[in-house]
């Protein structure tokens, strides 16, 4: 057990049929999968279940997008990584799919079709309602256990994530276990903690900010990216119409009065940039906050400046725990990657380092720091919600039904 969630250690899976939810949603261009990071993260769990019959279910993109496609290429990737055949079935719960499941032998691995091809997958329903859906009611009877290893999708109340634990004994996989351990340590362990929040999703950063400041988790919160610009504008600084529009486009439902109150209450614990990098005539140009205010035509801010980076980095590396989510600037452009890569390097020198999912995980790998950071999350929205102190529906239903229904069939700790 970990934090109330049953794990693979709690079940005897030898010779059993396992239905396993993974998240292998990946960027695809011209039918080629460009990033297999998430595939690799599931390998430990799949290998541990090699004496079972394992059926994988997953999603790829969503209807209407160019990369909304079947999972045939995904099966090929898994076959290469596992060095064994992973069969692809281009259906989900048809007679053909069920026949293939019935015919499986120990050691077989099958990947079923994209669950989002099924229209009821993402309907807003309770776990109990999802358990009565066609997909869950058709499939569950052919399995002994359900394993959720899809941490990065576990903040979603979808049928393939929340329906099966109602009707099948369920545990979390090794990837989810690893994520829960790392993020729980970041929030609960003793020691001096710094949170570095950036990127463009202001509401995400505000959610984490509220949790770690109001609950006394973080000693300091360092803000970069668009979220920092939002706080500076609310603090009375004039960053120009272009930057103001970017903030407005990414503000969503964040309330200005609430943020002003937080700024006032936690002034000494919230650190904001004092200089920036902007693009002028195709070149990186650094300007201080005061210089920015004095410019007639204020350019778009694309990174933090070197003075801010120096100050932030010197402090961050001294913390016992450092958690970063969101880049400091447009790191995809080499000349504006300095802030993001520099902050990540400082985070890697802290006592224990955690990197959120999404763009900042990509940045960590591009910076060559993958082996120097203690934990790089596979989840974007899921890790944000966890760090915000929110429960993840797909994990909570496993805990709820273990306590309510399935504990009698699990091994004791």
C-alpha positions as CSV (number, residue, x, y, z in Angstrom):
1,X,0.0,0.0,0.0
2,X,1.1,3.6,-0.6
3,X,-0.9,6.5,0.8
4,X,-4.0,4.2,0.9
5,X,-3.6,2.9,-2.7
6,X,-3.1,-0.8,-3.2
7,X,-0.2,-1.7,-5.4
8,X,1.1,-4.7,-7.4
9,X,2.5,-6.0,-4.1
10,X,-1.0,-6.5,-2.9
11,X,-2.1,-9.1,-5.5
12,X,-1.0,-12.4,-6.9
13,X,-1.1,-11.8,-10.6
14,X,0.6,-15.0,-11.8
15,X,-1.5,-16.6,-14.6
16,X,-4.2,-13.9,-14.2
17,X,-5.7,-11.7,-16.9
18,X,-4.8,-8.1,-16.2
19,X,-6.5,-5.1,-17.8
20,X,-4.0,-2.2,-17.6
21,X,-4.7,1.4,-18.4
22,X,-1.7,3.2,-19.8
23,X,-1.2,6.7,-21.1
24,X,0.8,6.6,-24.4
25,X,-0.7,9.8,-25.9
26,X,2.1,11.1,-28.0
27,X,2.9,13.7,-30.7
28,X,2.4,12.3,-34.1
29,X,3.5,13.8,-37.4
30,X,2.8,12.0,-40.7
31,X,1.9,8.8,-38.9
32,X,5.2,8.8,-37.0
33,X,5.3,8.9,-33.2
34,X,7.9,11.6,-32.2
35,X,8.3,11.0,-28.5
36,X,8.2,7.6,-26.7
37,X,9.0,8.9,-23.2
38,X,5.6,7.8,-21.9
39,X,5.9,4.4,-23.4
40,X,9.2,3.9,-21.6
41,X,7.7,4.9,-18.3
42,X,5.2,1.9,-18.5
43,X,7.8,-0.7,-19.2
44,X,8.6,-1.6,-15.6
45,X,5.0,-2.3,-14.8
46,X,4.5,-4.4,-17.9
47,X,7.7,-6.4,-17.4
48,X,6.6,-7.2,-13.8
49,X,3.4,-8.7,-15.2
50,X,5.2,-10.9,-17.7
51,X,3.7,-14.1,-16.1
52,X,0.2,-12.8,-16.7
53,X,-2.0,-12.2,-19.7
54,X,-1.9,-8.4,-20.1
55,X,-4.4,-6.3,-22.1
56,X,-3.5,-2.7,-22.5
57,X,-6.0,0.1,-23.1
58,X,-5.1,3.7,-23.9
59,X,-6.1,6.8,-25.8
60,X,-4.5,9.0,-28.5
61,X,-5.5,12.6,-28.9
62,X,-9.2,13.4,-29.2
63,X,-11.8,13.6,-32.0
64,X,-11.3,16.4,-34.5
65,X,-7.5,16.6,-34.2
66,X,-5.0,15.5,-36.8
67,X,-3.3,13.1,-34.5
68,X,-6.5,11.3,-33.5
69,X,-5.6,7.9,-34.8
70,X,-5.6,4.2,-34.1
71,X,-3.0,2.6,-31.9
72,X,-1.3,0.3,-34.4
73,X,2.0,2.3,-34.3
74,X,1.8,2.4,-30.5
75,X,1.8,-1.4,-30.4
76,X,4.9,-1.4,-32.6
77,X,6.7,0.9,-30.2
78,X,5.9,-1.3,-27.3
79,X,7.1,-4.4,-29.2
80,X,10.5,-2.7,-29.7
81,X,10.8,-1.5,-26.2
82,X,9.8,-4.8,-24.6
83,X,11.6,-6.9,-27.2
84,X,8.5,-9.1,-27.5
85,X,5.3,-9.1,-29.6
86,X,2.6,-6.7,-28.5
87,X,-0.5,-7.6,-30.5
88,X,-2.7,-4.8,-31.7
89,X,-6.5,-5.4,-32.0
90,X,-8.3,-2.7,-34.0
91,X,-11.4,-3.0,-31.9
92,X,-12.3,-2.4,-28.2
93,X,-15.1,-4.6,-27.0
94,X,-16.4,-6.4,-30.1
95,X,-16.7,-10.2,-30.4
96,X,-13.4,-10.2,-32.2
97,X,-11.6,-8.3,-29.4
98,X,-13.2,-10.6,-26.8
99,X,-12.2,-13.7,-28.7
100,X,-8.6,-12.5,-28.8
101,X,-8.7,-11.9,-25.0
102,X,-10.1,-15.4,-24.4
103,X,-7.4,-17.0,-26.4
104,X,-4.5,-15.3,-24.6
105,X,-1.8,-17.4,-22.9
106,X,0.6,-16.4,-20.1
107,X,3.1,-13.9,-21.3
108,X,0.8,-12.5,-24.1
109,X,0.4,-8.7,-24.3
110,X,-2.4,-7.2,-26.4
111,X,-3.2,-3.5,-27.1
112,X,-6.8,-2.7,-27.8
113,X,-8.1,0.2,-29.9
114,X,-8.0,3.9,-28.9
115,X,-10.6,4.2,-26.1
116,X,-11.6,7.6,-27.4
117,X,-13.0,6.0,-30.6
118,X,-15.8,5.1,-28.2
119,X,-18.1,8.0,-27.7
120,X,-19.0,7.3,-24.0
121,X,-15.4,7.3,-22.8
122,X,-15.3,11.0,-21.9
123,X,-18.9,11.7,-20.9
124,X,-19.3,13.4,-17.6
125,X,-20.5,10.5,-15.4
126,X,-19.8,9.1,-12.0
127,X,-17.6,5.9,-11.6
128,X,-20.8,3.9,-11.0
129,X,-22.4,5.2,-14.2
130,X,-19.2,4.5,-16.2
131,X,-19.2,1.0,-14.7
132,X,-22.5,0.5,-16.5
133,X,-21.2,1.7,-19.9
134,X,-21.0,-0.7,-22.8
135,X,-17.2,-0.7,-22.7
136,X,-16.8,-1.5,-19.0
137,X,-19.7,-3.9,-18.8
138,X,-18.6,-5.8,-21.9
139,X,-14.9,-6.1,-20.9
140,X,-14.6,-6.4,-17.2
141,X,-15.9,-10.0,-16.9
142,X,-12.9,-11.4,-18.8
143,X,-10.3,-10.0,-16.3
144,X,-9.1,-10.8,-12.8
145,X,-7.6,-7.4,-12.0
146,X,-7.5,-3.8,-13.3
147,X,-4.2,-1.9,-13.0
148,X,-4.1,1.9,-13.5
149,X,-0.6,2.9,-14.6
150,X,-1.9,6.1,-16.4
151,X,-0.9,8.8,-13.9
152,X,-1.0,11.5,-16.5
153,X,-4.6,10.8,-17.3
154,X,-5.8,10.1,-13.7
155,X,-7.2,13.6,-13.2
156,X,-9.9,12.7,-15.8
157,X,-13.3,11.2,-14.9
158,X,-13.3,8.9,-18.0
159,X,-14.9,5.5,-18.3
160,X,-11.6,3.6,-18.9
161,X,-10.1,5.2,-15.8
162,X,-12.9,5.3,-13.3
163,X,-15.4,2.6,-14.4
164,X,-13.4,-0.6,-14.0
165,X,-12.4,-0.2,-10.3
166,X,-16.1,-0.4,-9.4
167,X,-16.4,-3.9,-10.9
168,X,-12.8,-5.2,-10.8
169,X,-10.3,-5.6,-8.0
170,X,-7.9,-2.7,-8.8
171,X,-4.4,-1.5,-8.0
172,X,-2.0,1.2,-9.1
173,X,1.0,0.3,-11.3
174,X,4.6,1.1,-10.7
175,X,4.6,4.4,-12.6
176,X,1.6,5.7,-10.6
177,X,3.3,4.5,-7.4
178,X,6.5,6.3,-8.4
179,X,4.6,9.5,-9.1
180,X,2.6,9.4,-5.9
181,X,5.7,8.8,-3.8
182,X,7.6,11.7,-5.4
183,X,4.8,14.3,-5.3
184,X,3.8,13.3,-1.8
185,X,7.4,13.7,-0.7
186,X,7.5,17.2,-2.2
187,X,4.4,18.2,-0.3
188,X,4.7,16.5,3.0
189,X,8.4,15.9,3.9
190,X,10.0,18.2,6.3
191,X,12.7,20.7,5.2
192,X,12.9,24.0,3.4
193,X,10.9,24.0,0.2
194,X,10.9,26.2,-2.9
195,X,8.3,26.0,-5.7
196,X,9.1,27.6,-9.1
197,X,6.0,28.2,-11.2
198,X,6.0,29.4,-14.7
199,X,4.6,28.8,-18.2
200,X,1.5,30.3,-19.7
201,X,-1.3,28.5,-17.7
202,X,-1.9,31.0,-15.1
203,X,-4.8,29.1,-13.4
204,X,-2.6,26.1,-12.9
205,X,0.2,28.1,-11.2
206,X,-2.4,29.9,-9.0
207,X,-3.9,26.6,-7.8
208,X,-0.5,25.3,-6.7
209,X,0.4,28.7,-5.3
210,X,-2.7,28.8,-3.1
211,X,-2.0,25.3,-1.7
212,X,1.7,25.6,-0.9
213,X,1.5,29.1,0.6
214,X,-1.8,29.0,2.6
215,X,-0.9,25.5,4.0
216,X,2.6,26.5,4.9
217,X,4.2,24.0,2.5
218,X,6.6,26.4,0.6
219,X,9.0,28.8,2.2
220,X,9.4,30.6,-1.1
221,X,7.6,30.6,-4.5
222,X,9.5,31.9,-7.5
223,X,7.3,33.0,-10.5
224,X,8.5,33.2,-14.1
225,X,6.8,33.1,-17.5
226,X,3.4,34.5,-18.2
227,X,2.2,33.9,-14.7
228,X,5.0,36.2,-13.4
229,X,3.9,38.9,-15.9
230,X,0.3,38.6,-14.6
231,X,1.4,39.1,-11.0
232,X,3.6,42.1,-12.0
233,X,0.8,43.7,-13.9
234,X,-1.5,43.3,-10.8
235,X,1.2,44.8,-8.7
236,X,1.0,48.0,-10.8
237,X,3.8,47.6,-13.3
238,X,3.2,48.6,-17.0
239,X,4.4,45.8,-19.2
240,X,2.7,47.1,-22.3
241,X,-0.4,46.0,-24.3
242,X,1.2,43.0,-26.0
243,X,2.2,41.4,-22.8
244,X,-1.1,42.4,-21.2
245,X,-3.0,40.7,-24.0
246,X,-0.9,37.4,-23.6
247,X,-1.8,37.5,-19.9
248,X,-5.5,38.1,-20.7
249,X,-5.5,35.2,-23.2
250,X,-4.2,32.8,-20.5
251,X,-5.9,34.1,-17.4
252,X,-9.1,32.0,-17.6
253,X,-11.1,32.2,-14.5
254,X,-8.5,33.6,-12.1
255,X,-9.8,36.5,-10.1
256,X,-7.7,39.7,-9.9
257,X,-8.9,40.6,-6.4
258,X,-7.9,37.2,-5.0
259,X,-4.4,37.5,-6.5
260,X,-3.9,41.0,-5.1
261,X,-4.9,39.7,-1.7
262,X,-2.4,36.9,-2.0
263,X,0.3,39.3,-3.1
264,X,-0.3,41.4,-0.1
265,X,-0.5,38.5,2.4
266,X,2.5,36.6,1.1
267,X,4.6,39.5,-0.2
268,X,7.8,38.2,1.4
269,X,7.4,34.6,0.1
270,X,6.5,35.4,-3.6
271,X,9.5,36.3,-5.7
272,X,9.1,38.0,-9.1
273,X,11.5,38.8,-12.0
274,X,13.3,42.1,-12.0
275,X,14.5,41.9,-15.6
276,X,13.6,40.2,-18.8
277,X,14.8,39.1,-22.2
278,X,12.9,40.5,-25.2
279,X,13.4,40.2,-29.0
280,X,14.4,43.4,-30.8
281,X,15.4,43.1,-34.5
282,X,15.8,39.4,-34.2
283,X,18.2,39.6,-31.2
284,X,17.9,38.8,-27.5
285,X,18.0,42.0,-25.6
286,X,17.8,42.3,-21.8
287,X,15.9,45.0,-20.1
288,X,15.2,45.7,-16.4
289,X,11.7,46.1,-15.1
290,X,12.2,49.9,-14.8
291,X,13.6,50.1,-18.4
292,X,10.7,48.1,-19.6
293,X,8.2,50.5,-18.1
294,X,10.1,53.5,-19.7
295,X,9.9,52.0,-23.3
296,X,7.3,53.6,-25.6
297,X,6.8,50.4,-27.6
298,X,7.1,47.5,-25.2
299,X,8.2,44.2,-26.8
300,X,6.9,40.8,-25.9
301,X,8.7,39.2,-22.9
302,X,10.3,35.9,-24.0
303,X,12.5,35.0,-21.0
304,X,13.6,36.1,-17.6
305,X,16.8,38.2,-17.6
306,X,20.2,37.1,-16.3
307,X,20.0,39.1,-13.1
308,X,16.7,37.4,-12.2
309,X,18.2,34.0,-13.2
310,X,21.3,34.6,-11.0
311,X,19.3,35.6,-8.0
312,X,16.7,32.8,-8.3
313,X,19.3,30.1,-9.1
314,X,21.6,31.0,-6.1
315,X,18.7,30.7,-3.7
316,X,16.8,27.7,-5.2
317,X,19.8,25.3,-5.1
318,X,20.1,25.8,-1.3
319,X,16.6,24.4,-0.6
320,X,16.0,20.9,0.7
321,X,13.2,20.3,-1.8
322,X,12.7,22.2,-5.1
323,X,9.6,21.7,-7.3
324,X,9.4,23.3,-10.7
325,X,6.4,23.5,-13.0
326,X,6.3,25.5,-16.2
327,X,9.2,27.1,-18.2
328,X,10.6,30.6,-17.6
329,X,10.3,31.6,-21.2
330,X,10.2,30.4,-24.9
331,X,12.8,27.7,-24.4
332,X,12.1,26.2,-27.8
333,X,14.0,29.2,-29.2
334,X,17.7,28.8,-28.4
335,X,18.3,32.4,-27.5
336,X,15.4,32.4,-25.0
337,X,16.2,29.1,-23.3
338,X,18.7,30.5,-20.9
339,X,16.2,31.2,-18.1
340,X,14.4,27.9,-18.2
341,X,17.6,25.8,-18.5
342,X,19.4,27.8,-15.8
343,X,16.5,27.5,-13.3
344,X,16.3,23.7,-14.1
345,X,20.0,23.4,-13.4
346,X,19.6,25.1,-10.0
347,X,16.6,22.9,-9.2
348,X,18.8,19.8,-9.9
349,X,21.3,21.0,-7.2
350,X,18.6,21.2,-4.5
351,X,18.4,18.4,-1.9
352,X,15.5,16.7,-3.7
353,X,14.2,17.9,-7.1
354,X,10.8,17.4,-8.7
355,X,9.9,18.5,-12.3
356,X,6.2,18.7,-13.3
357,X,5.0,17.3,-16.5
358,X,4.3,18.9,-19.9
359,X,6.7,21.4,-21.4
360,X,9.0,21.7,-18.4
361,X,9.7,17.9,-18.6
362,X,10.6,18.4,-22.3
363,X,12.9,21.3,-21.3
364,X,14.6,19.2,-18.7
365,X,15.5,16.5,-21.3
366,X,16.6,19.1,-23.8
367,X,18.9,20.6,-21.1
368,X,20.5,17.3,-20.6
369,X,19.4,17.1,-16.9
370,X,17.3,14.0,-17.0
371,X,19.8,12.0,-15.0
372,X,20.4,14.8,-12.5
373,X,16.9,15.4,-11.4
374,X,15.2,13.2,-8.8
375,X,11.8,13.0,-10.4
376,X,10.4,14.1,-13.7
377,X,6.7,13.7,-13.8
378,X,4.9,12.2,-16.7
379,X,1.7,14.1,-15.9
380,X,0.9,17.7,-16.8
381,X,-2.6,18.3,-15.5
382,X,-2.4,15.4,-13.1
383,X,0.7,16.6,-11.4
384,X,-0.7,20.1,-11.2
385,X,-3.8,18.9,-9.4
386,X,-1.8,16.7,-7.1
387,X,0.5,19.6,-6.1
388,X,-2.6,21.8,-5.7
389,X,-3.8,19.4,-3.0
390,X,-6.7,18.0,-5.2
391,X,-7.7,14.4,-5.4
392,X,-7.2,12.5,-8.7
393,X,-10.6,10.8,-9.5
394,X,-9.1,7.7,-11.2
395,X,-6.9,7.1,-8.1
396,X,-9.5,7.9,-5.5
397,X,-12.0,5.4,-7.0
398,X,-9.4,2.7,-6.6
399,X,-8.9,3.6,-2.9
400,X,-12.6,3.9,-2.3
401,X,-13.6,0.5,-3.8
402,X,-10.6,-1.2,-2.2
403,X,-11.9,-0.1,1.2
404,X,-15.5,-0.7,0.3
405,X,-15.4,-3.9,-1.7
406,X,-12.0,-5.5,-2.7
407,X,-9.7,-5.6,0.3
408,X,-10.7,-9.1,1.2
409,X,-9.0,-10.5,-1.9
410,X,-5.8,-8.6,-1.6
411,X,-2.7,-9.7,0.2
412,X,-2.1,-8.1,3.5
413,X,0.9,-5.7,3.7
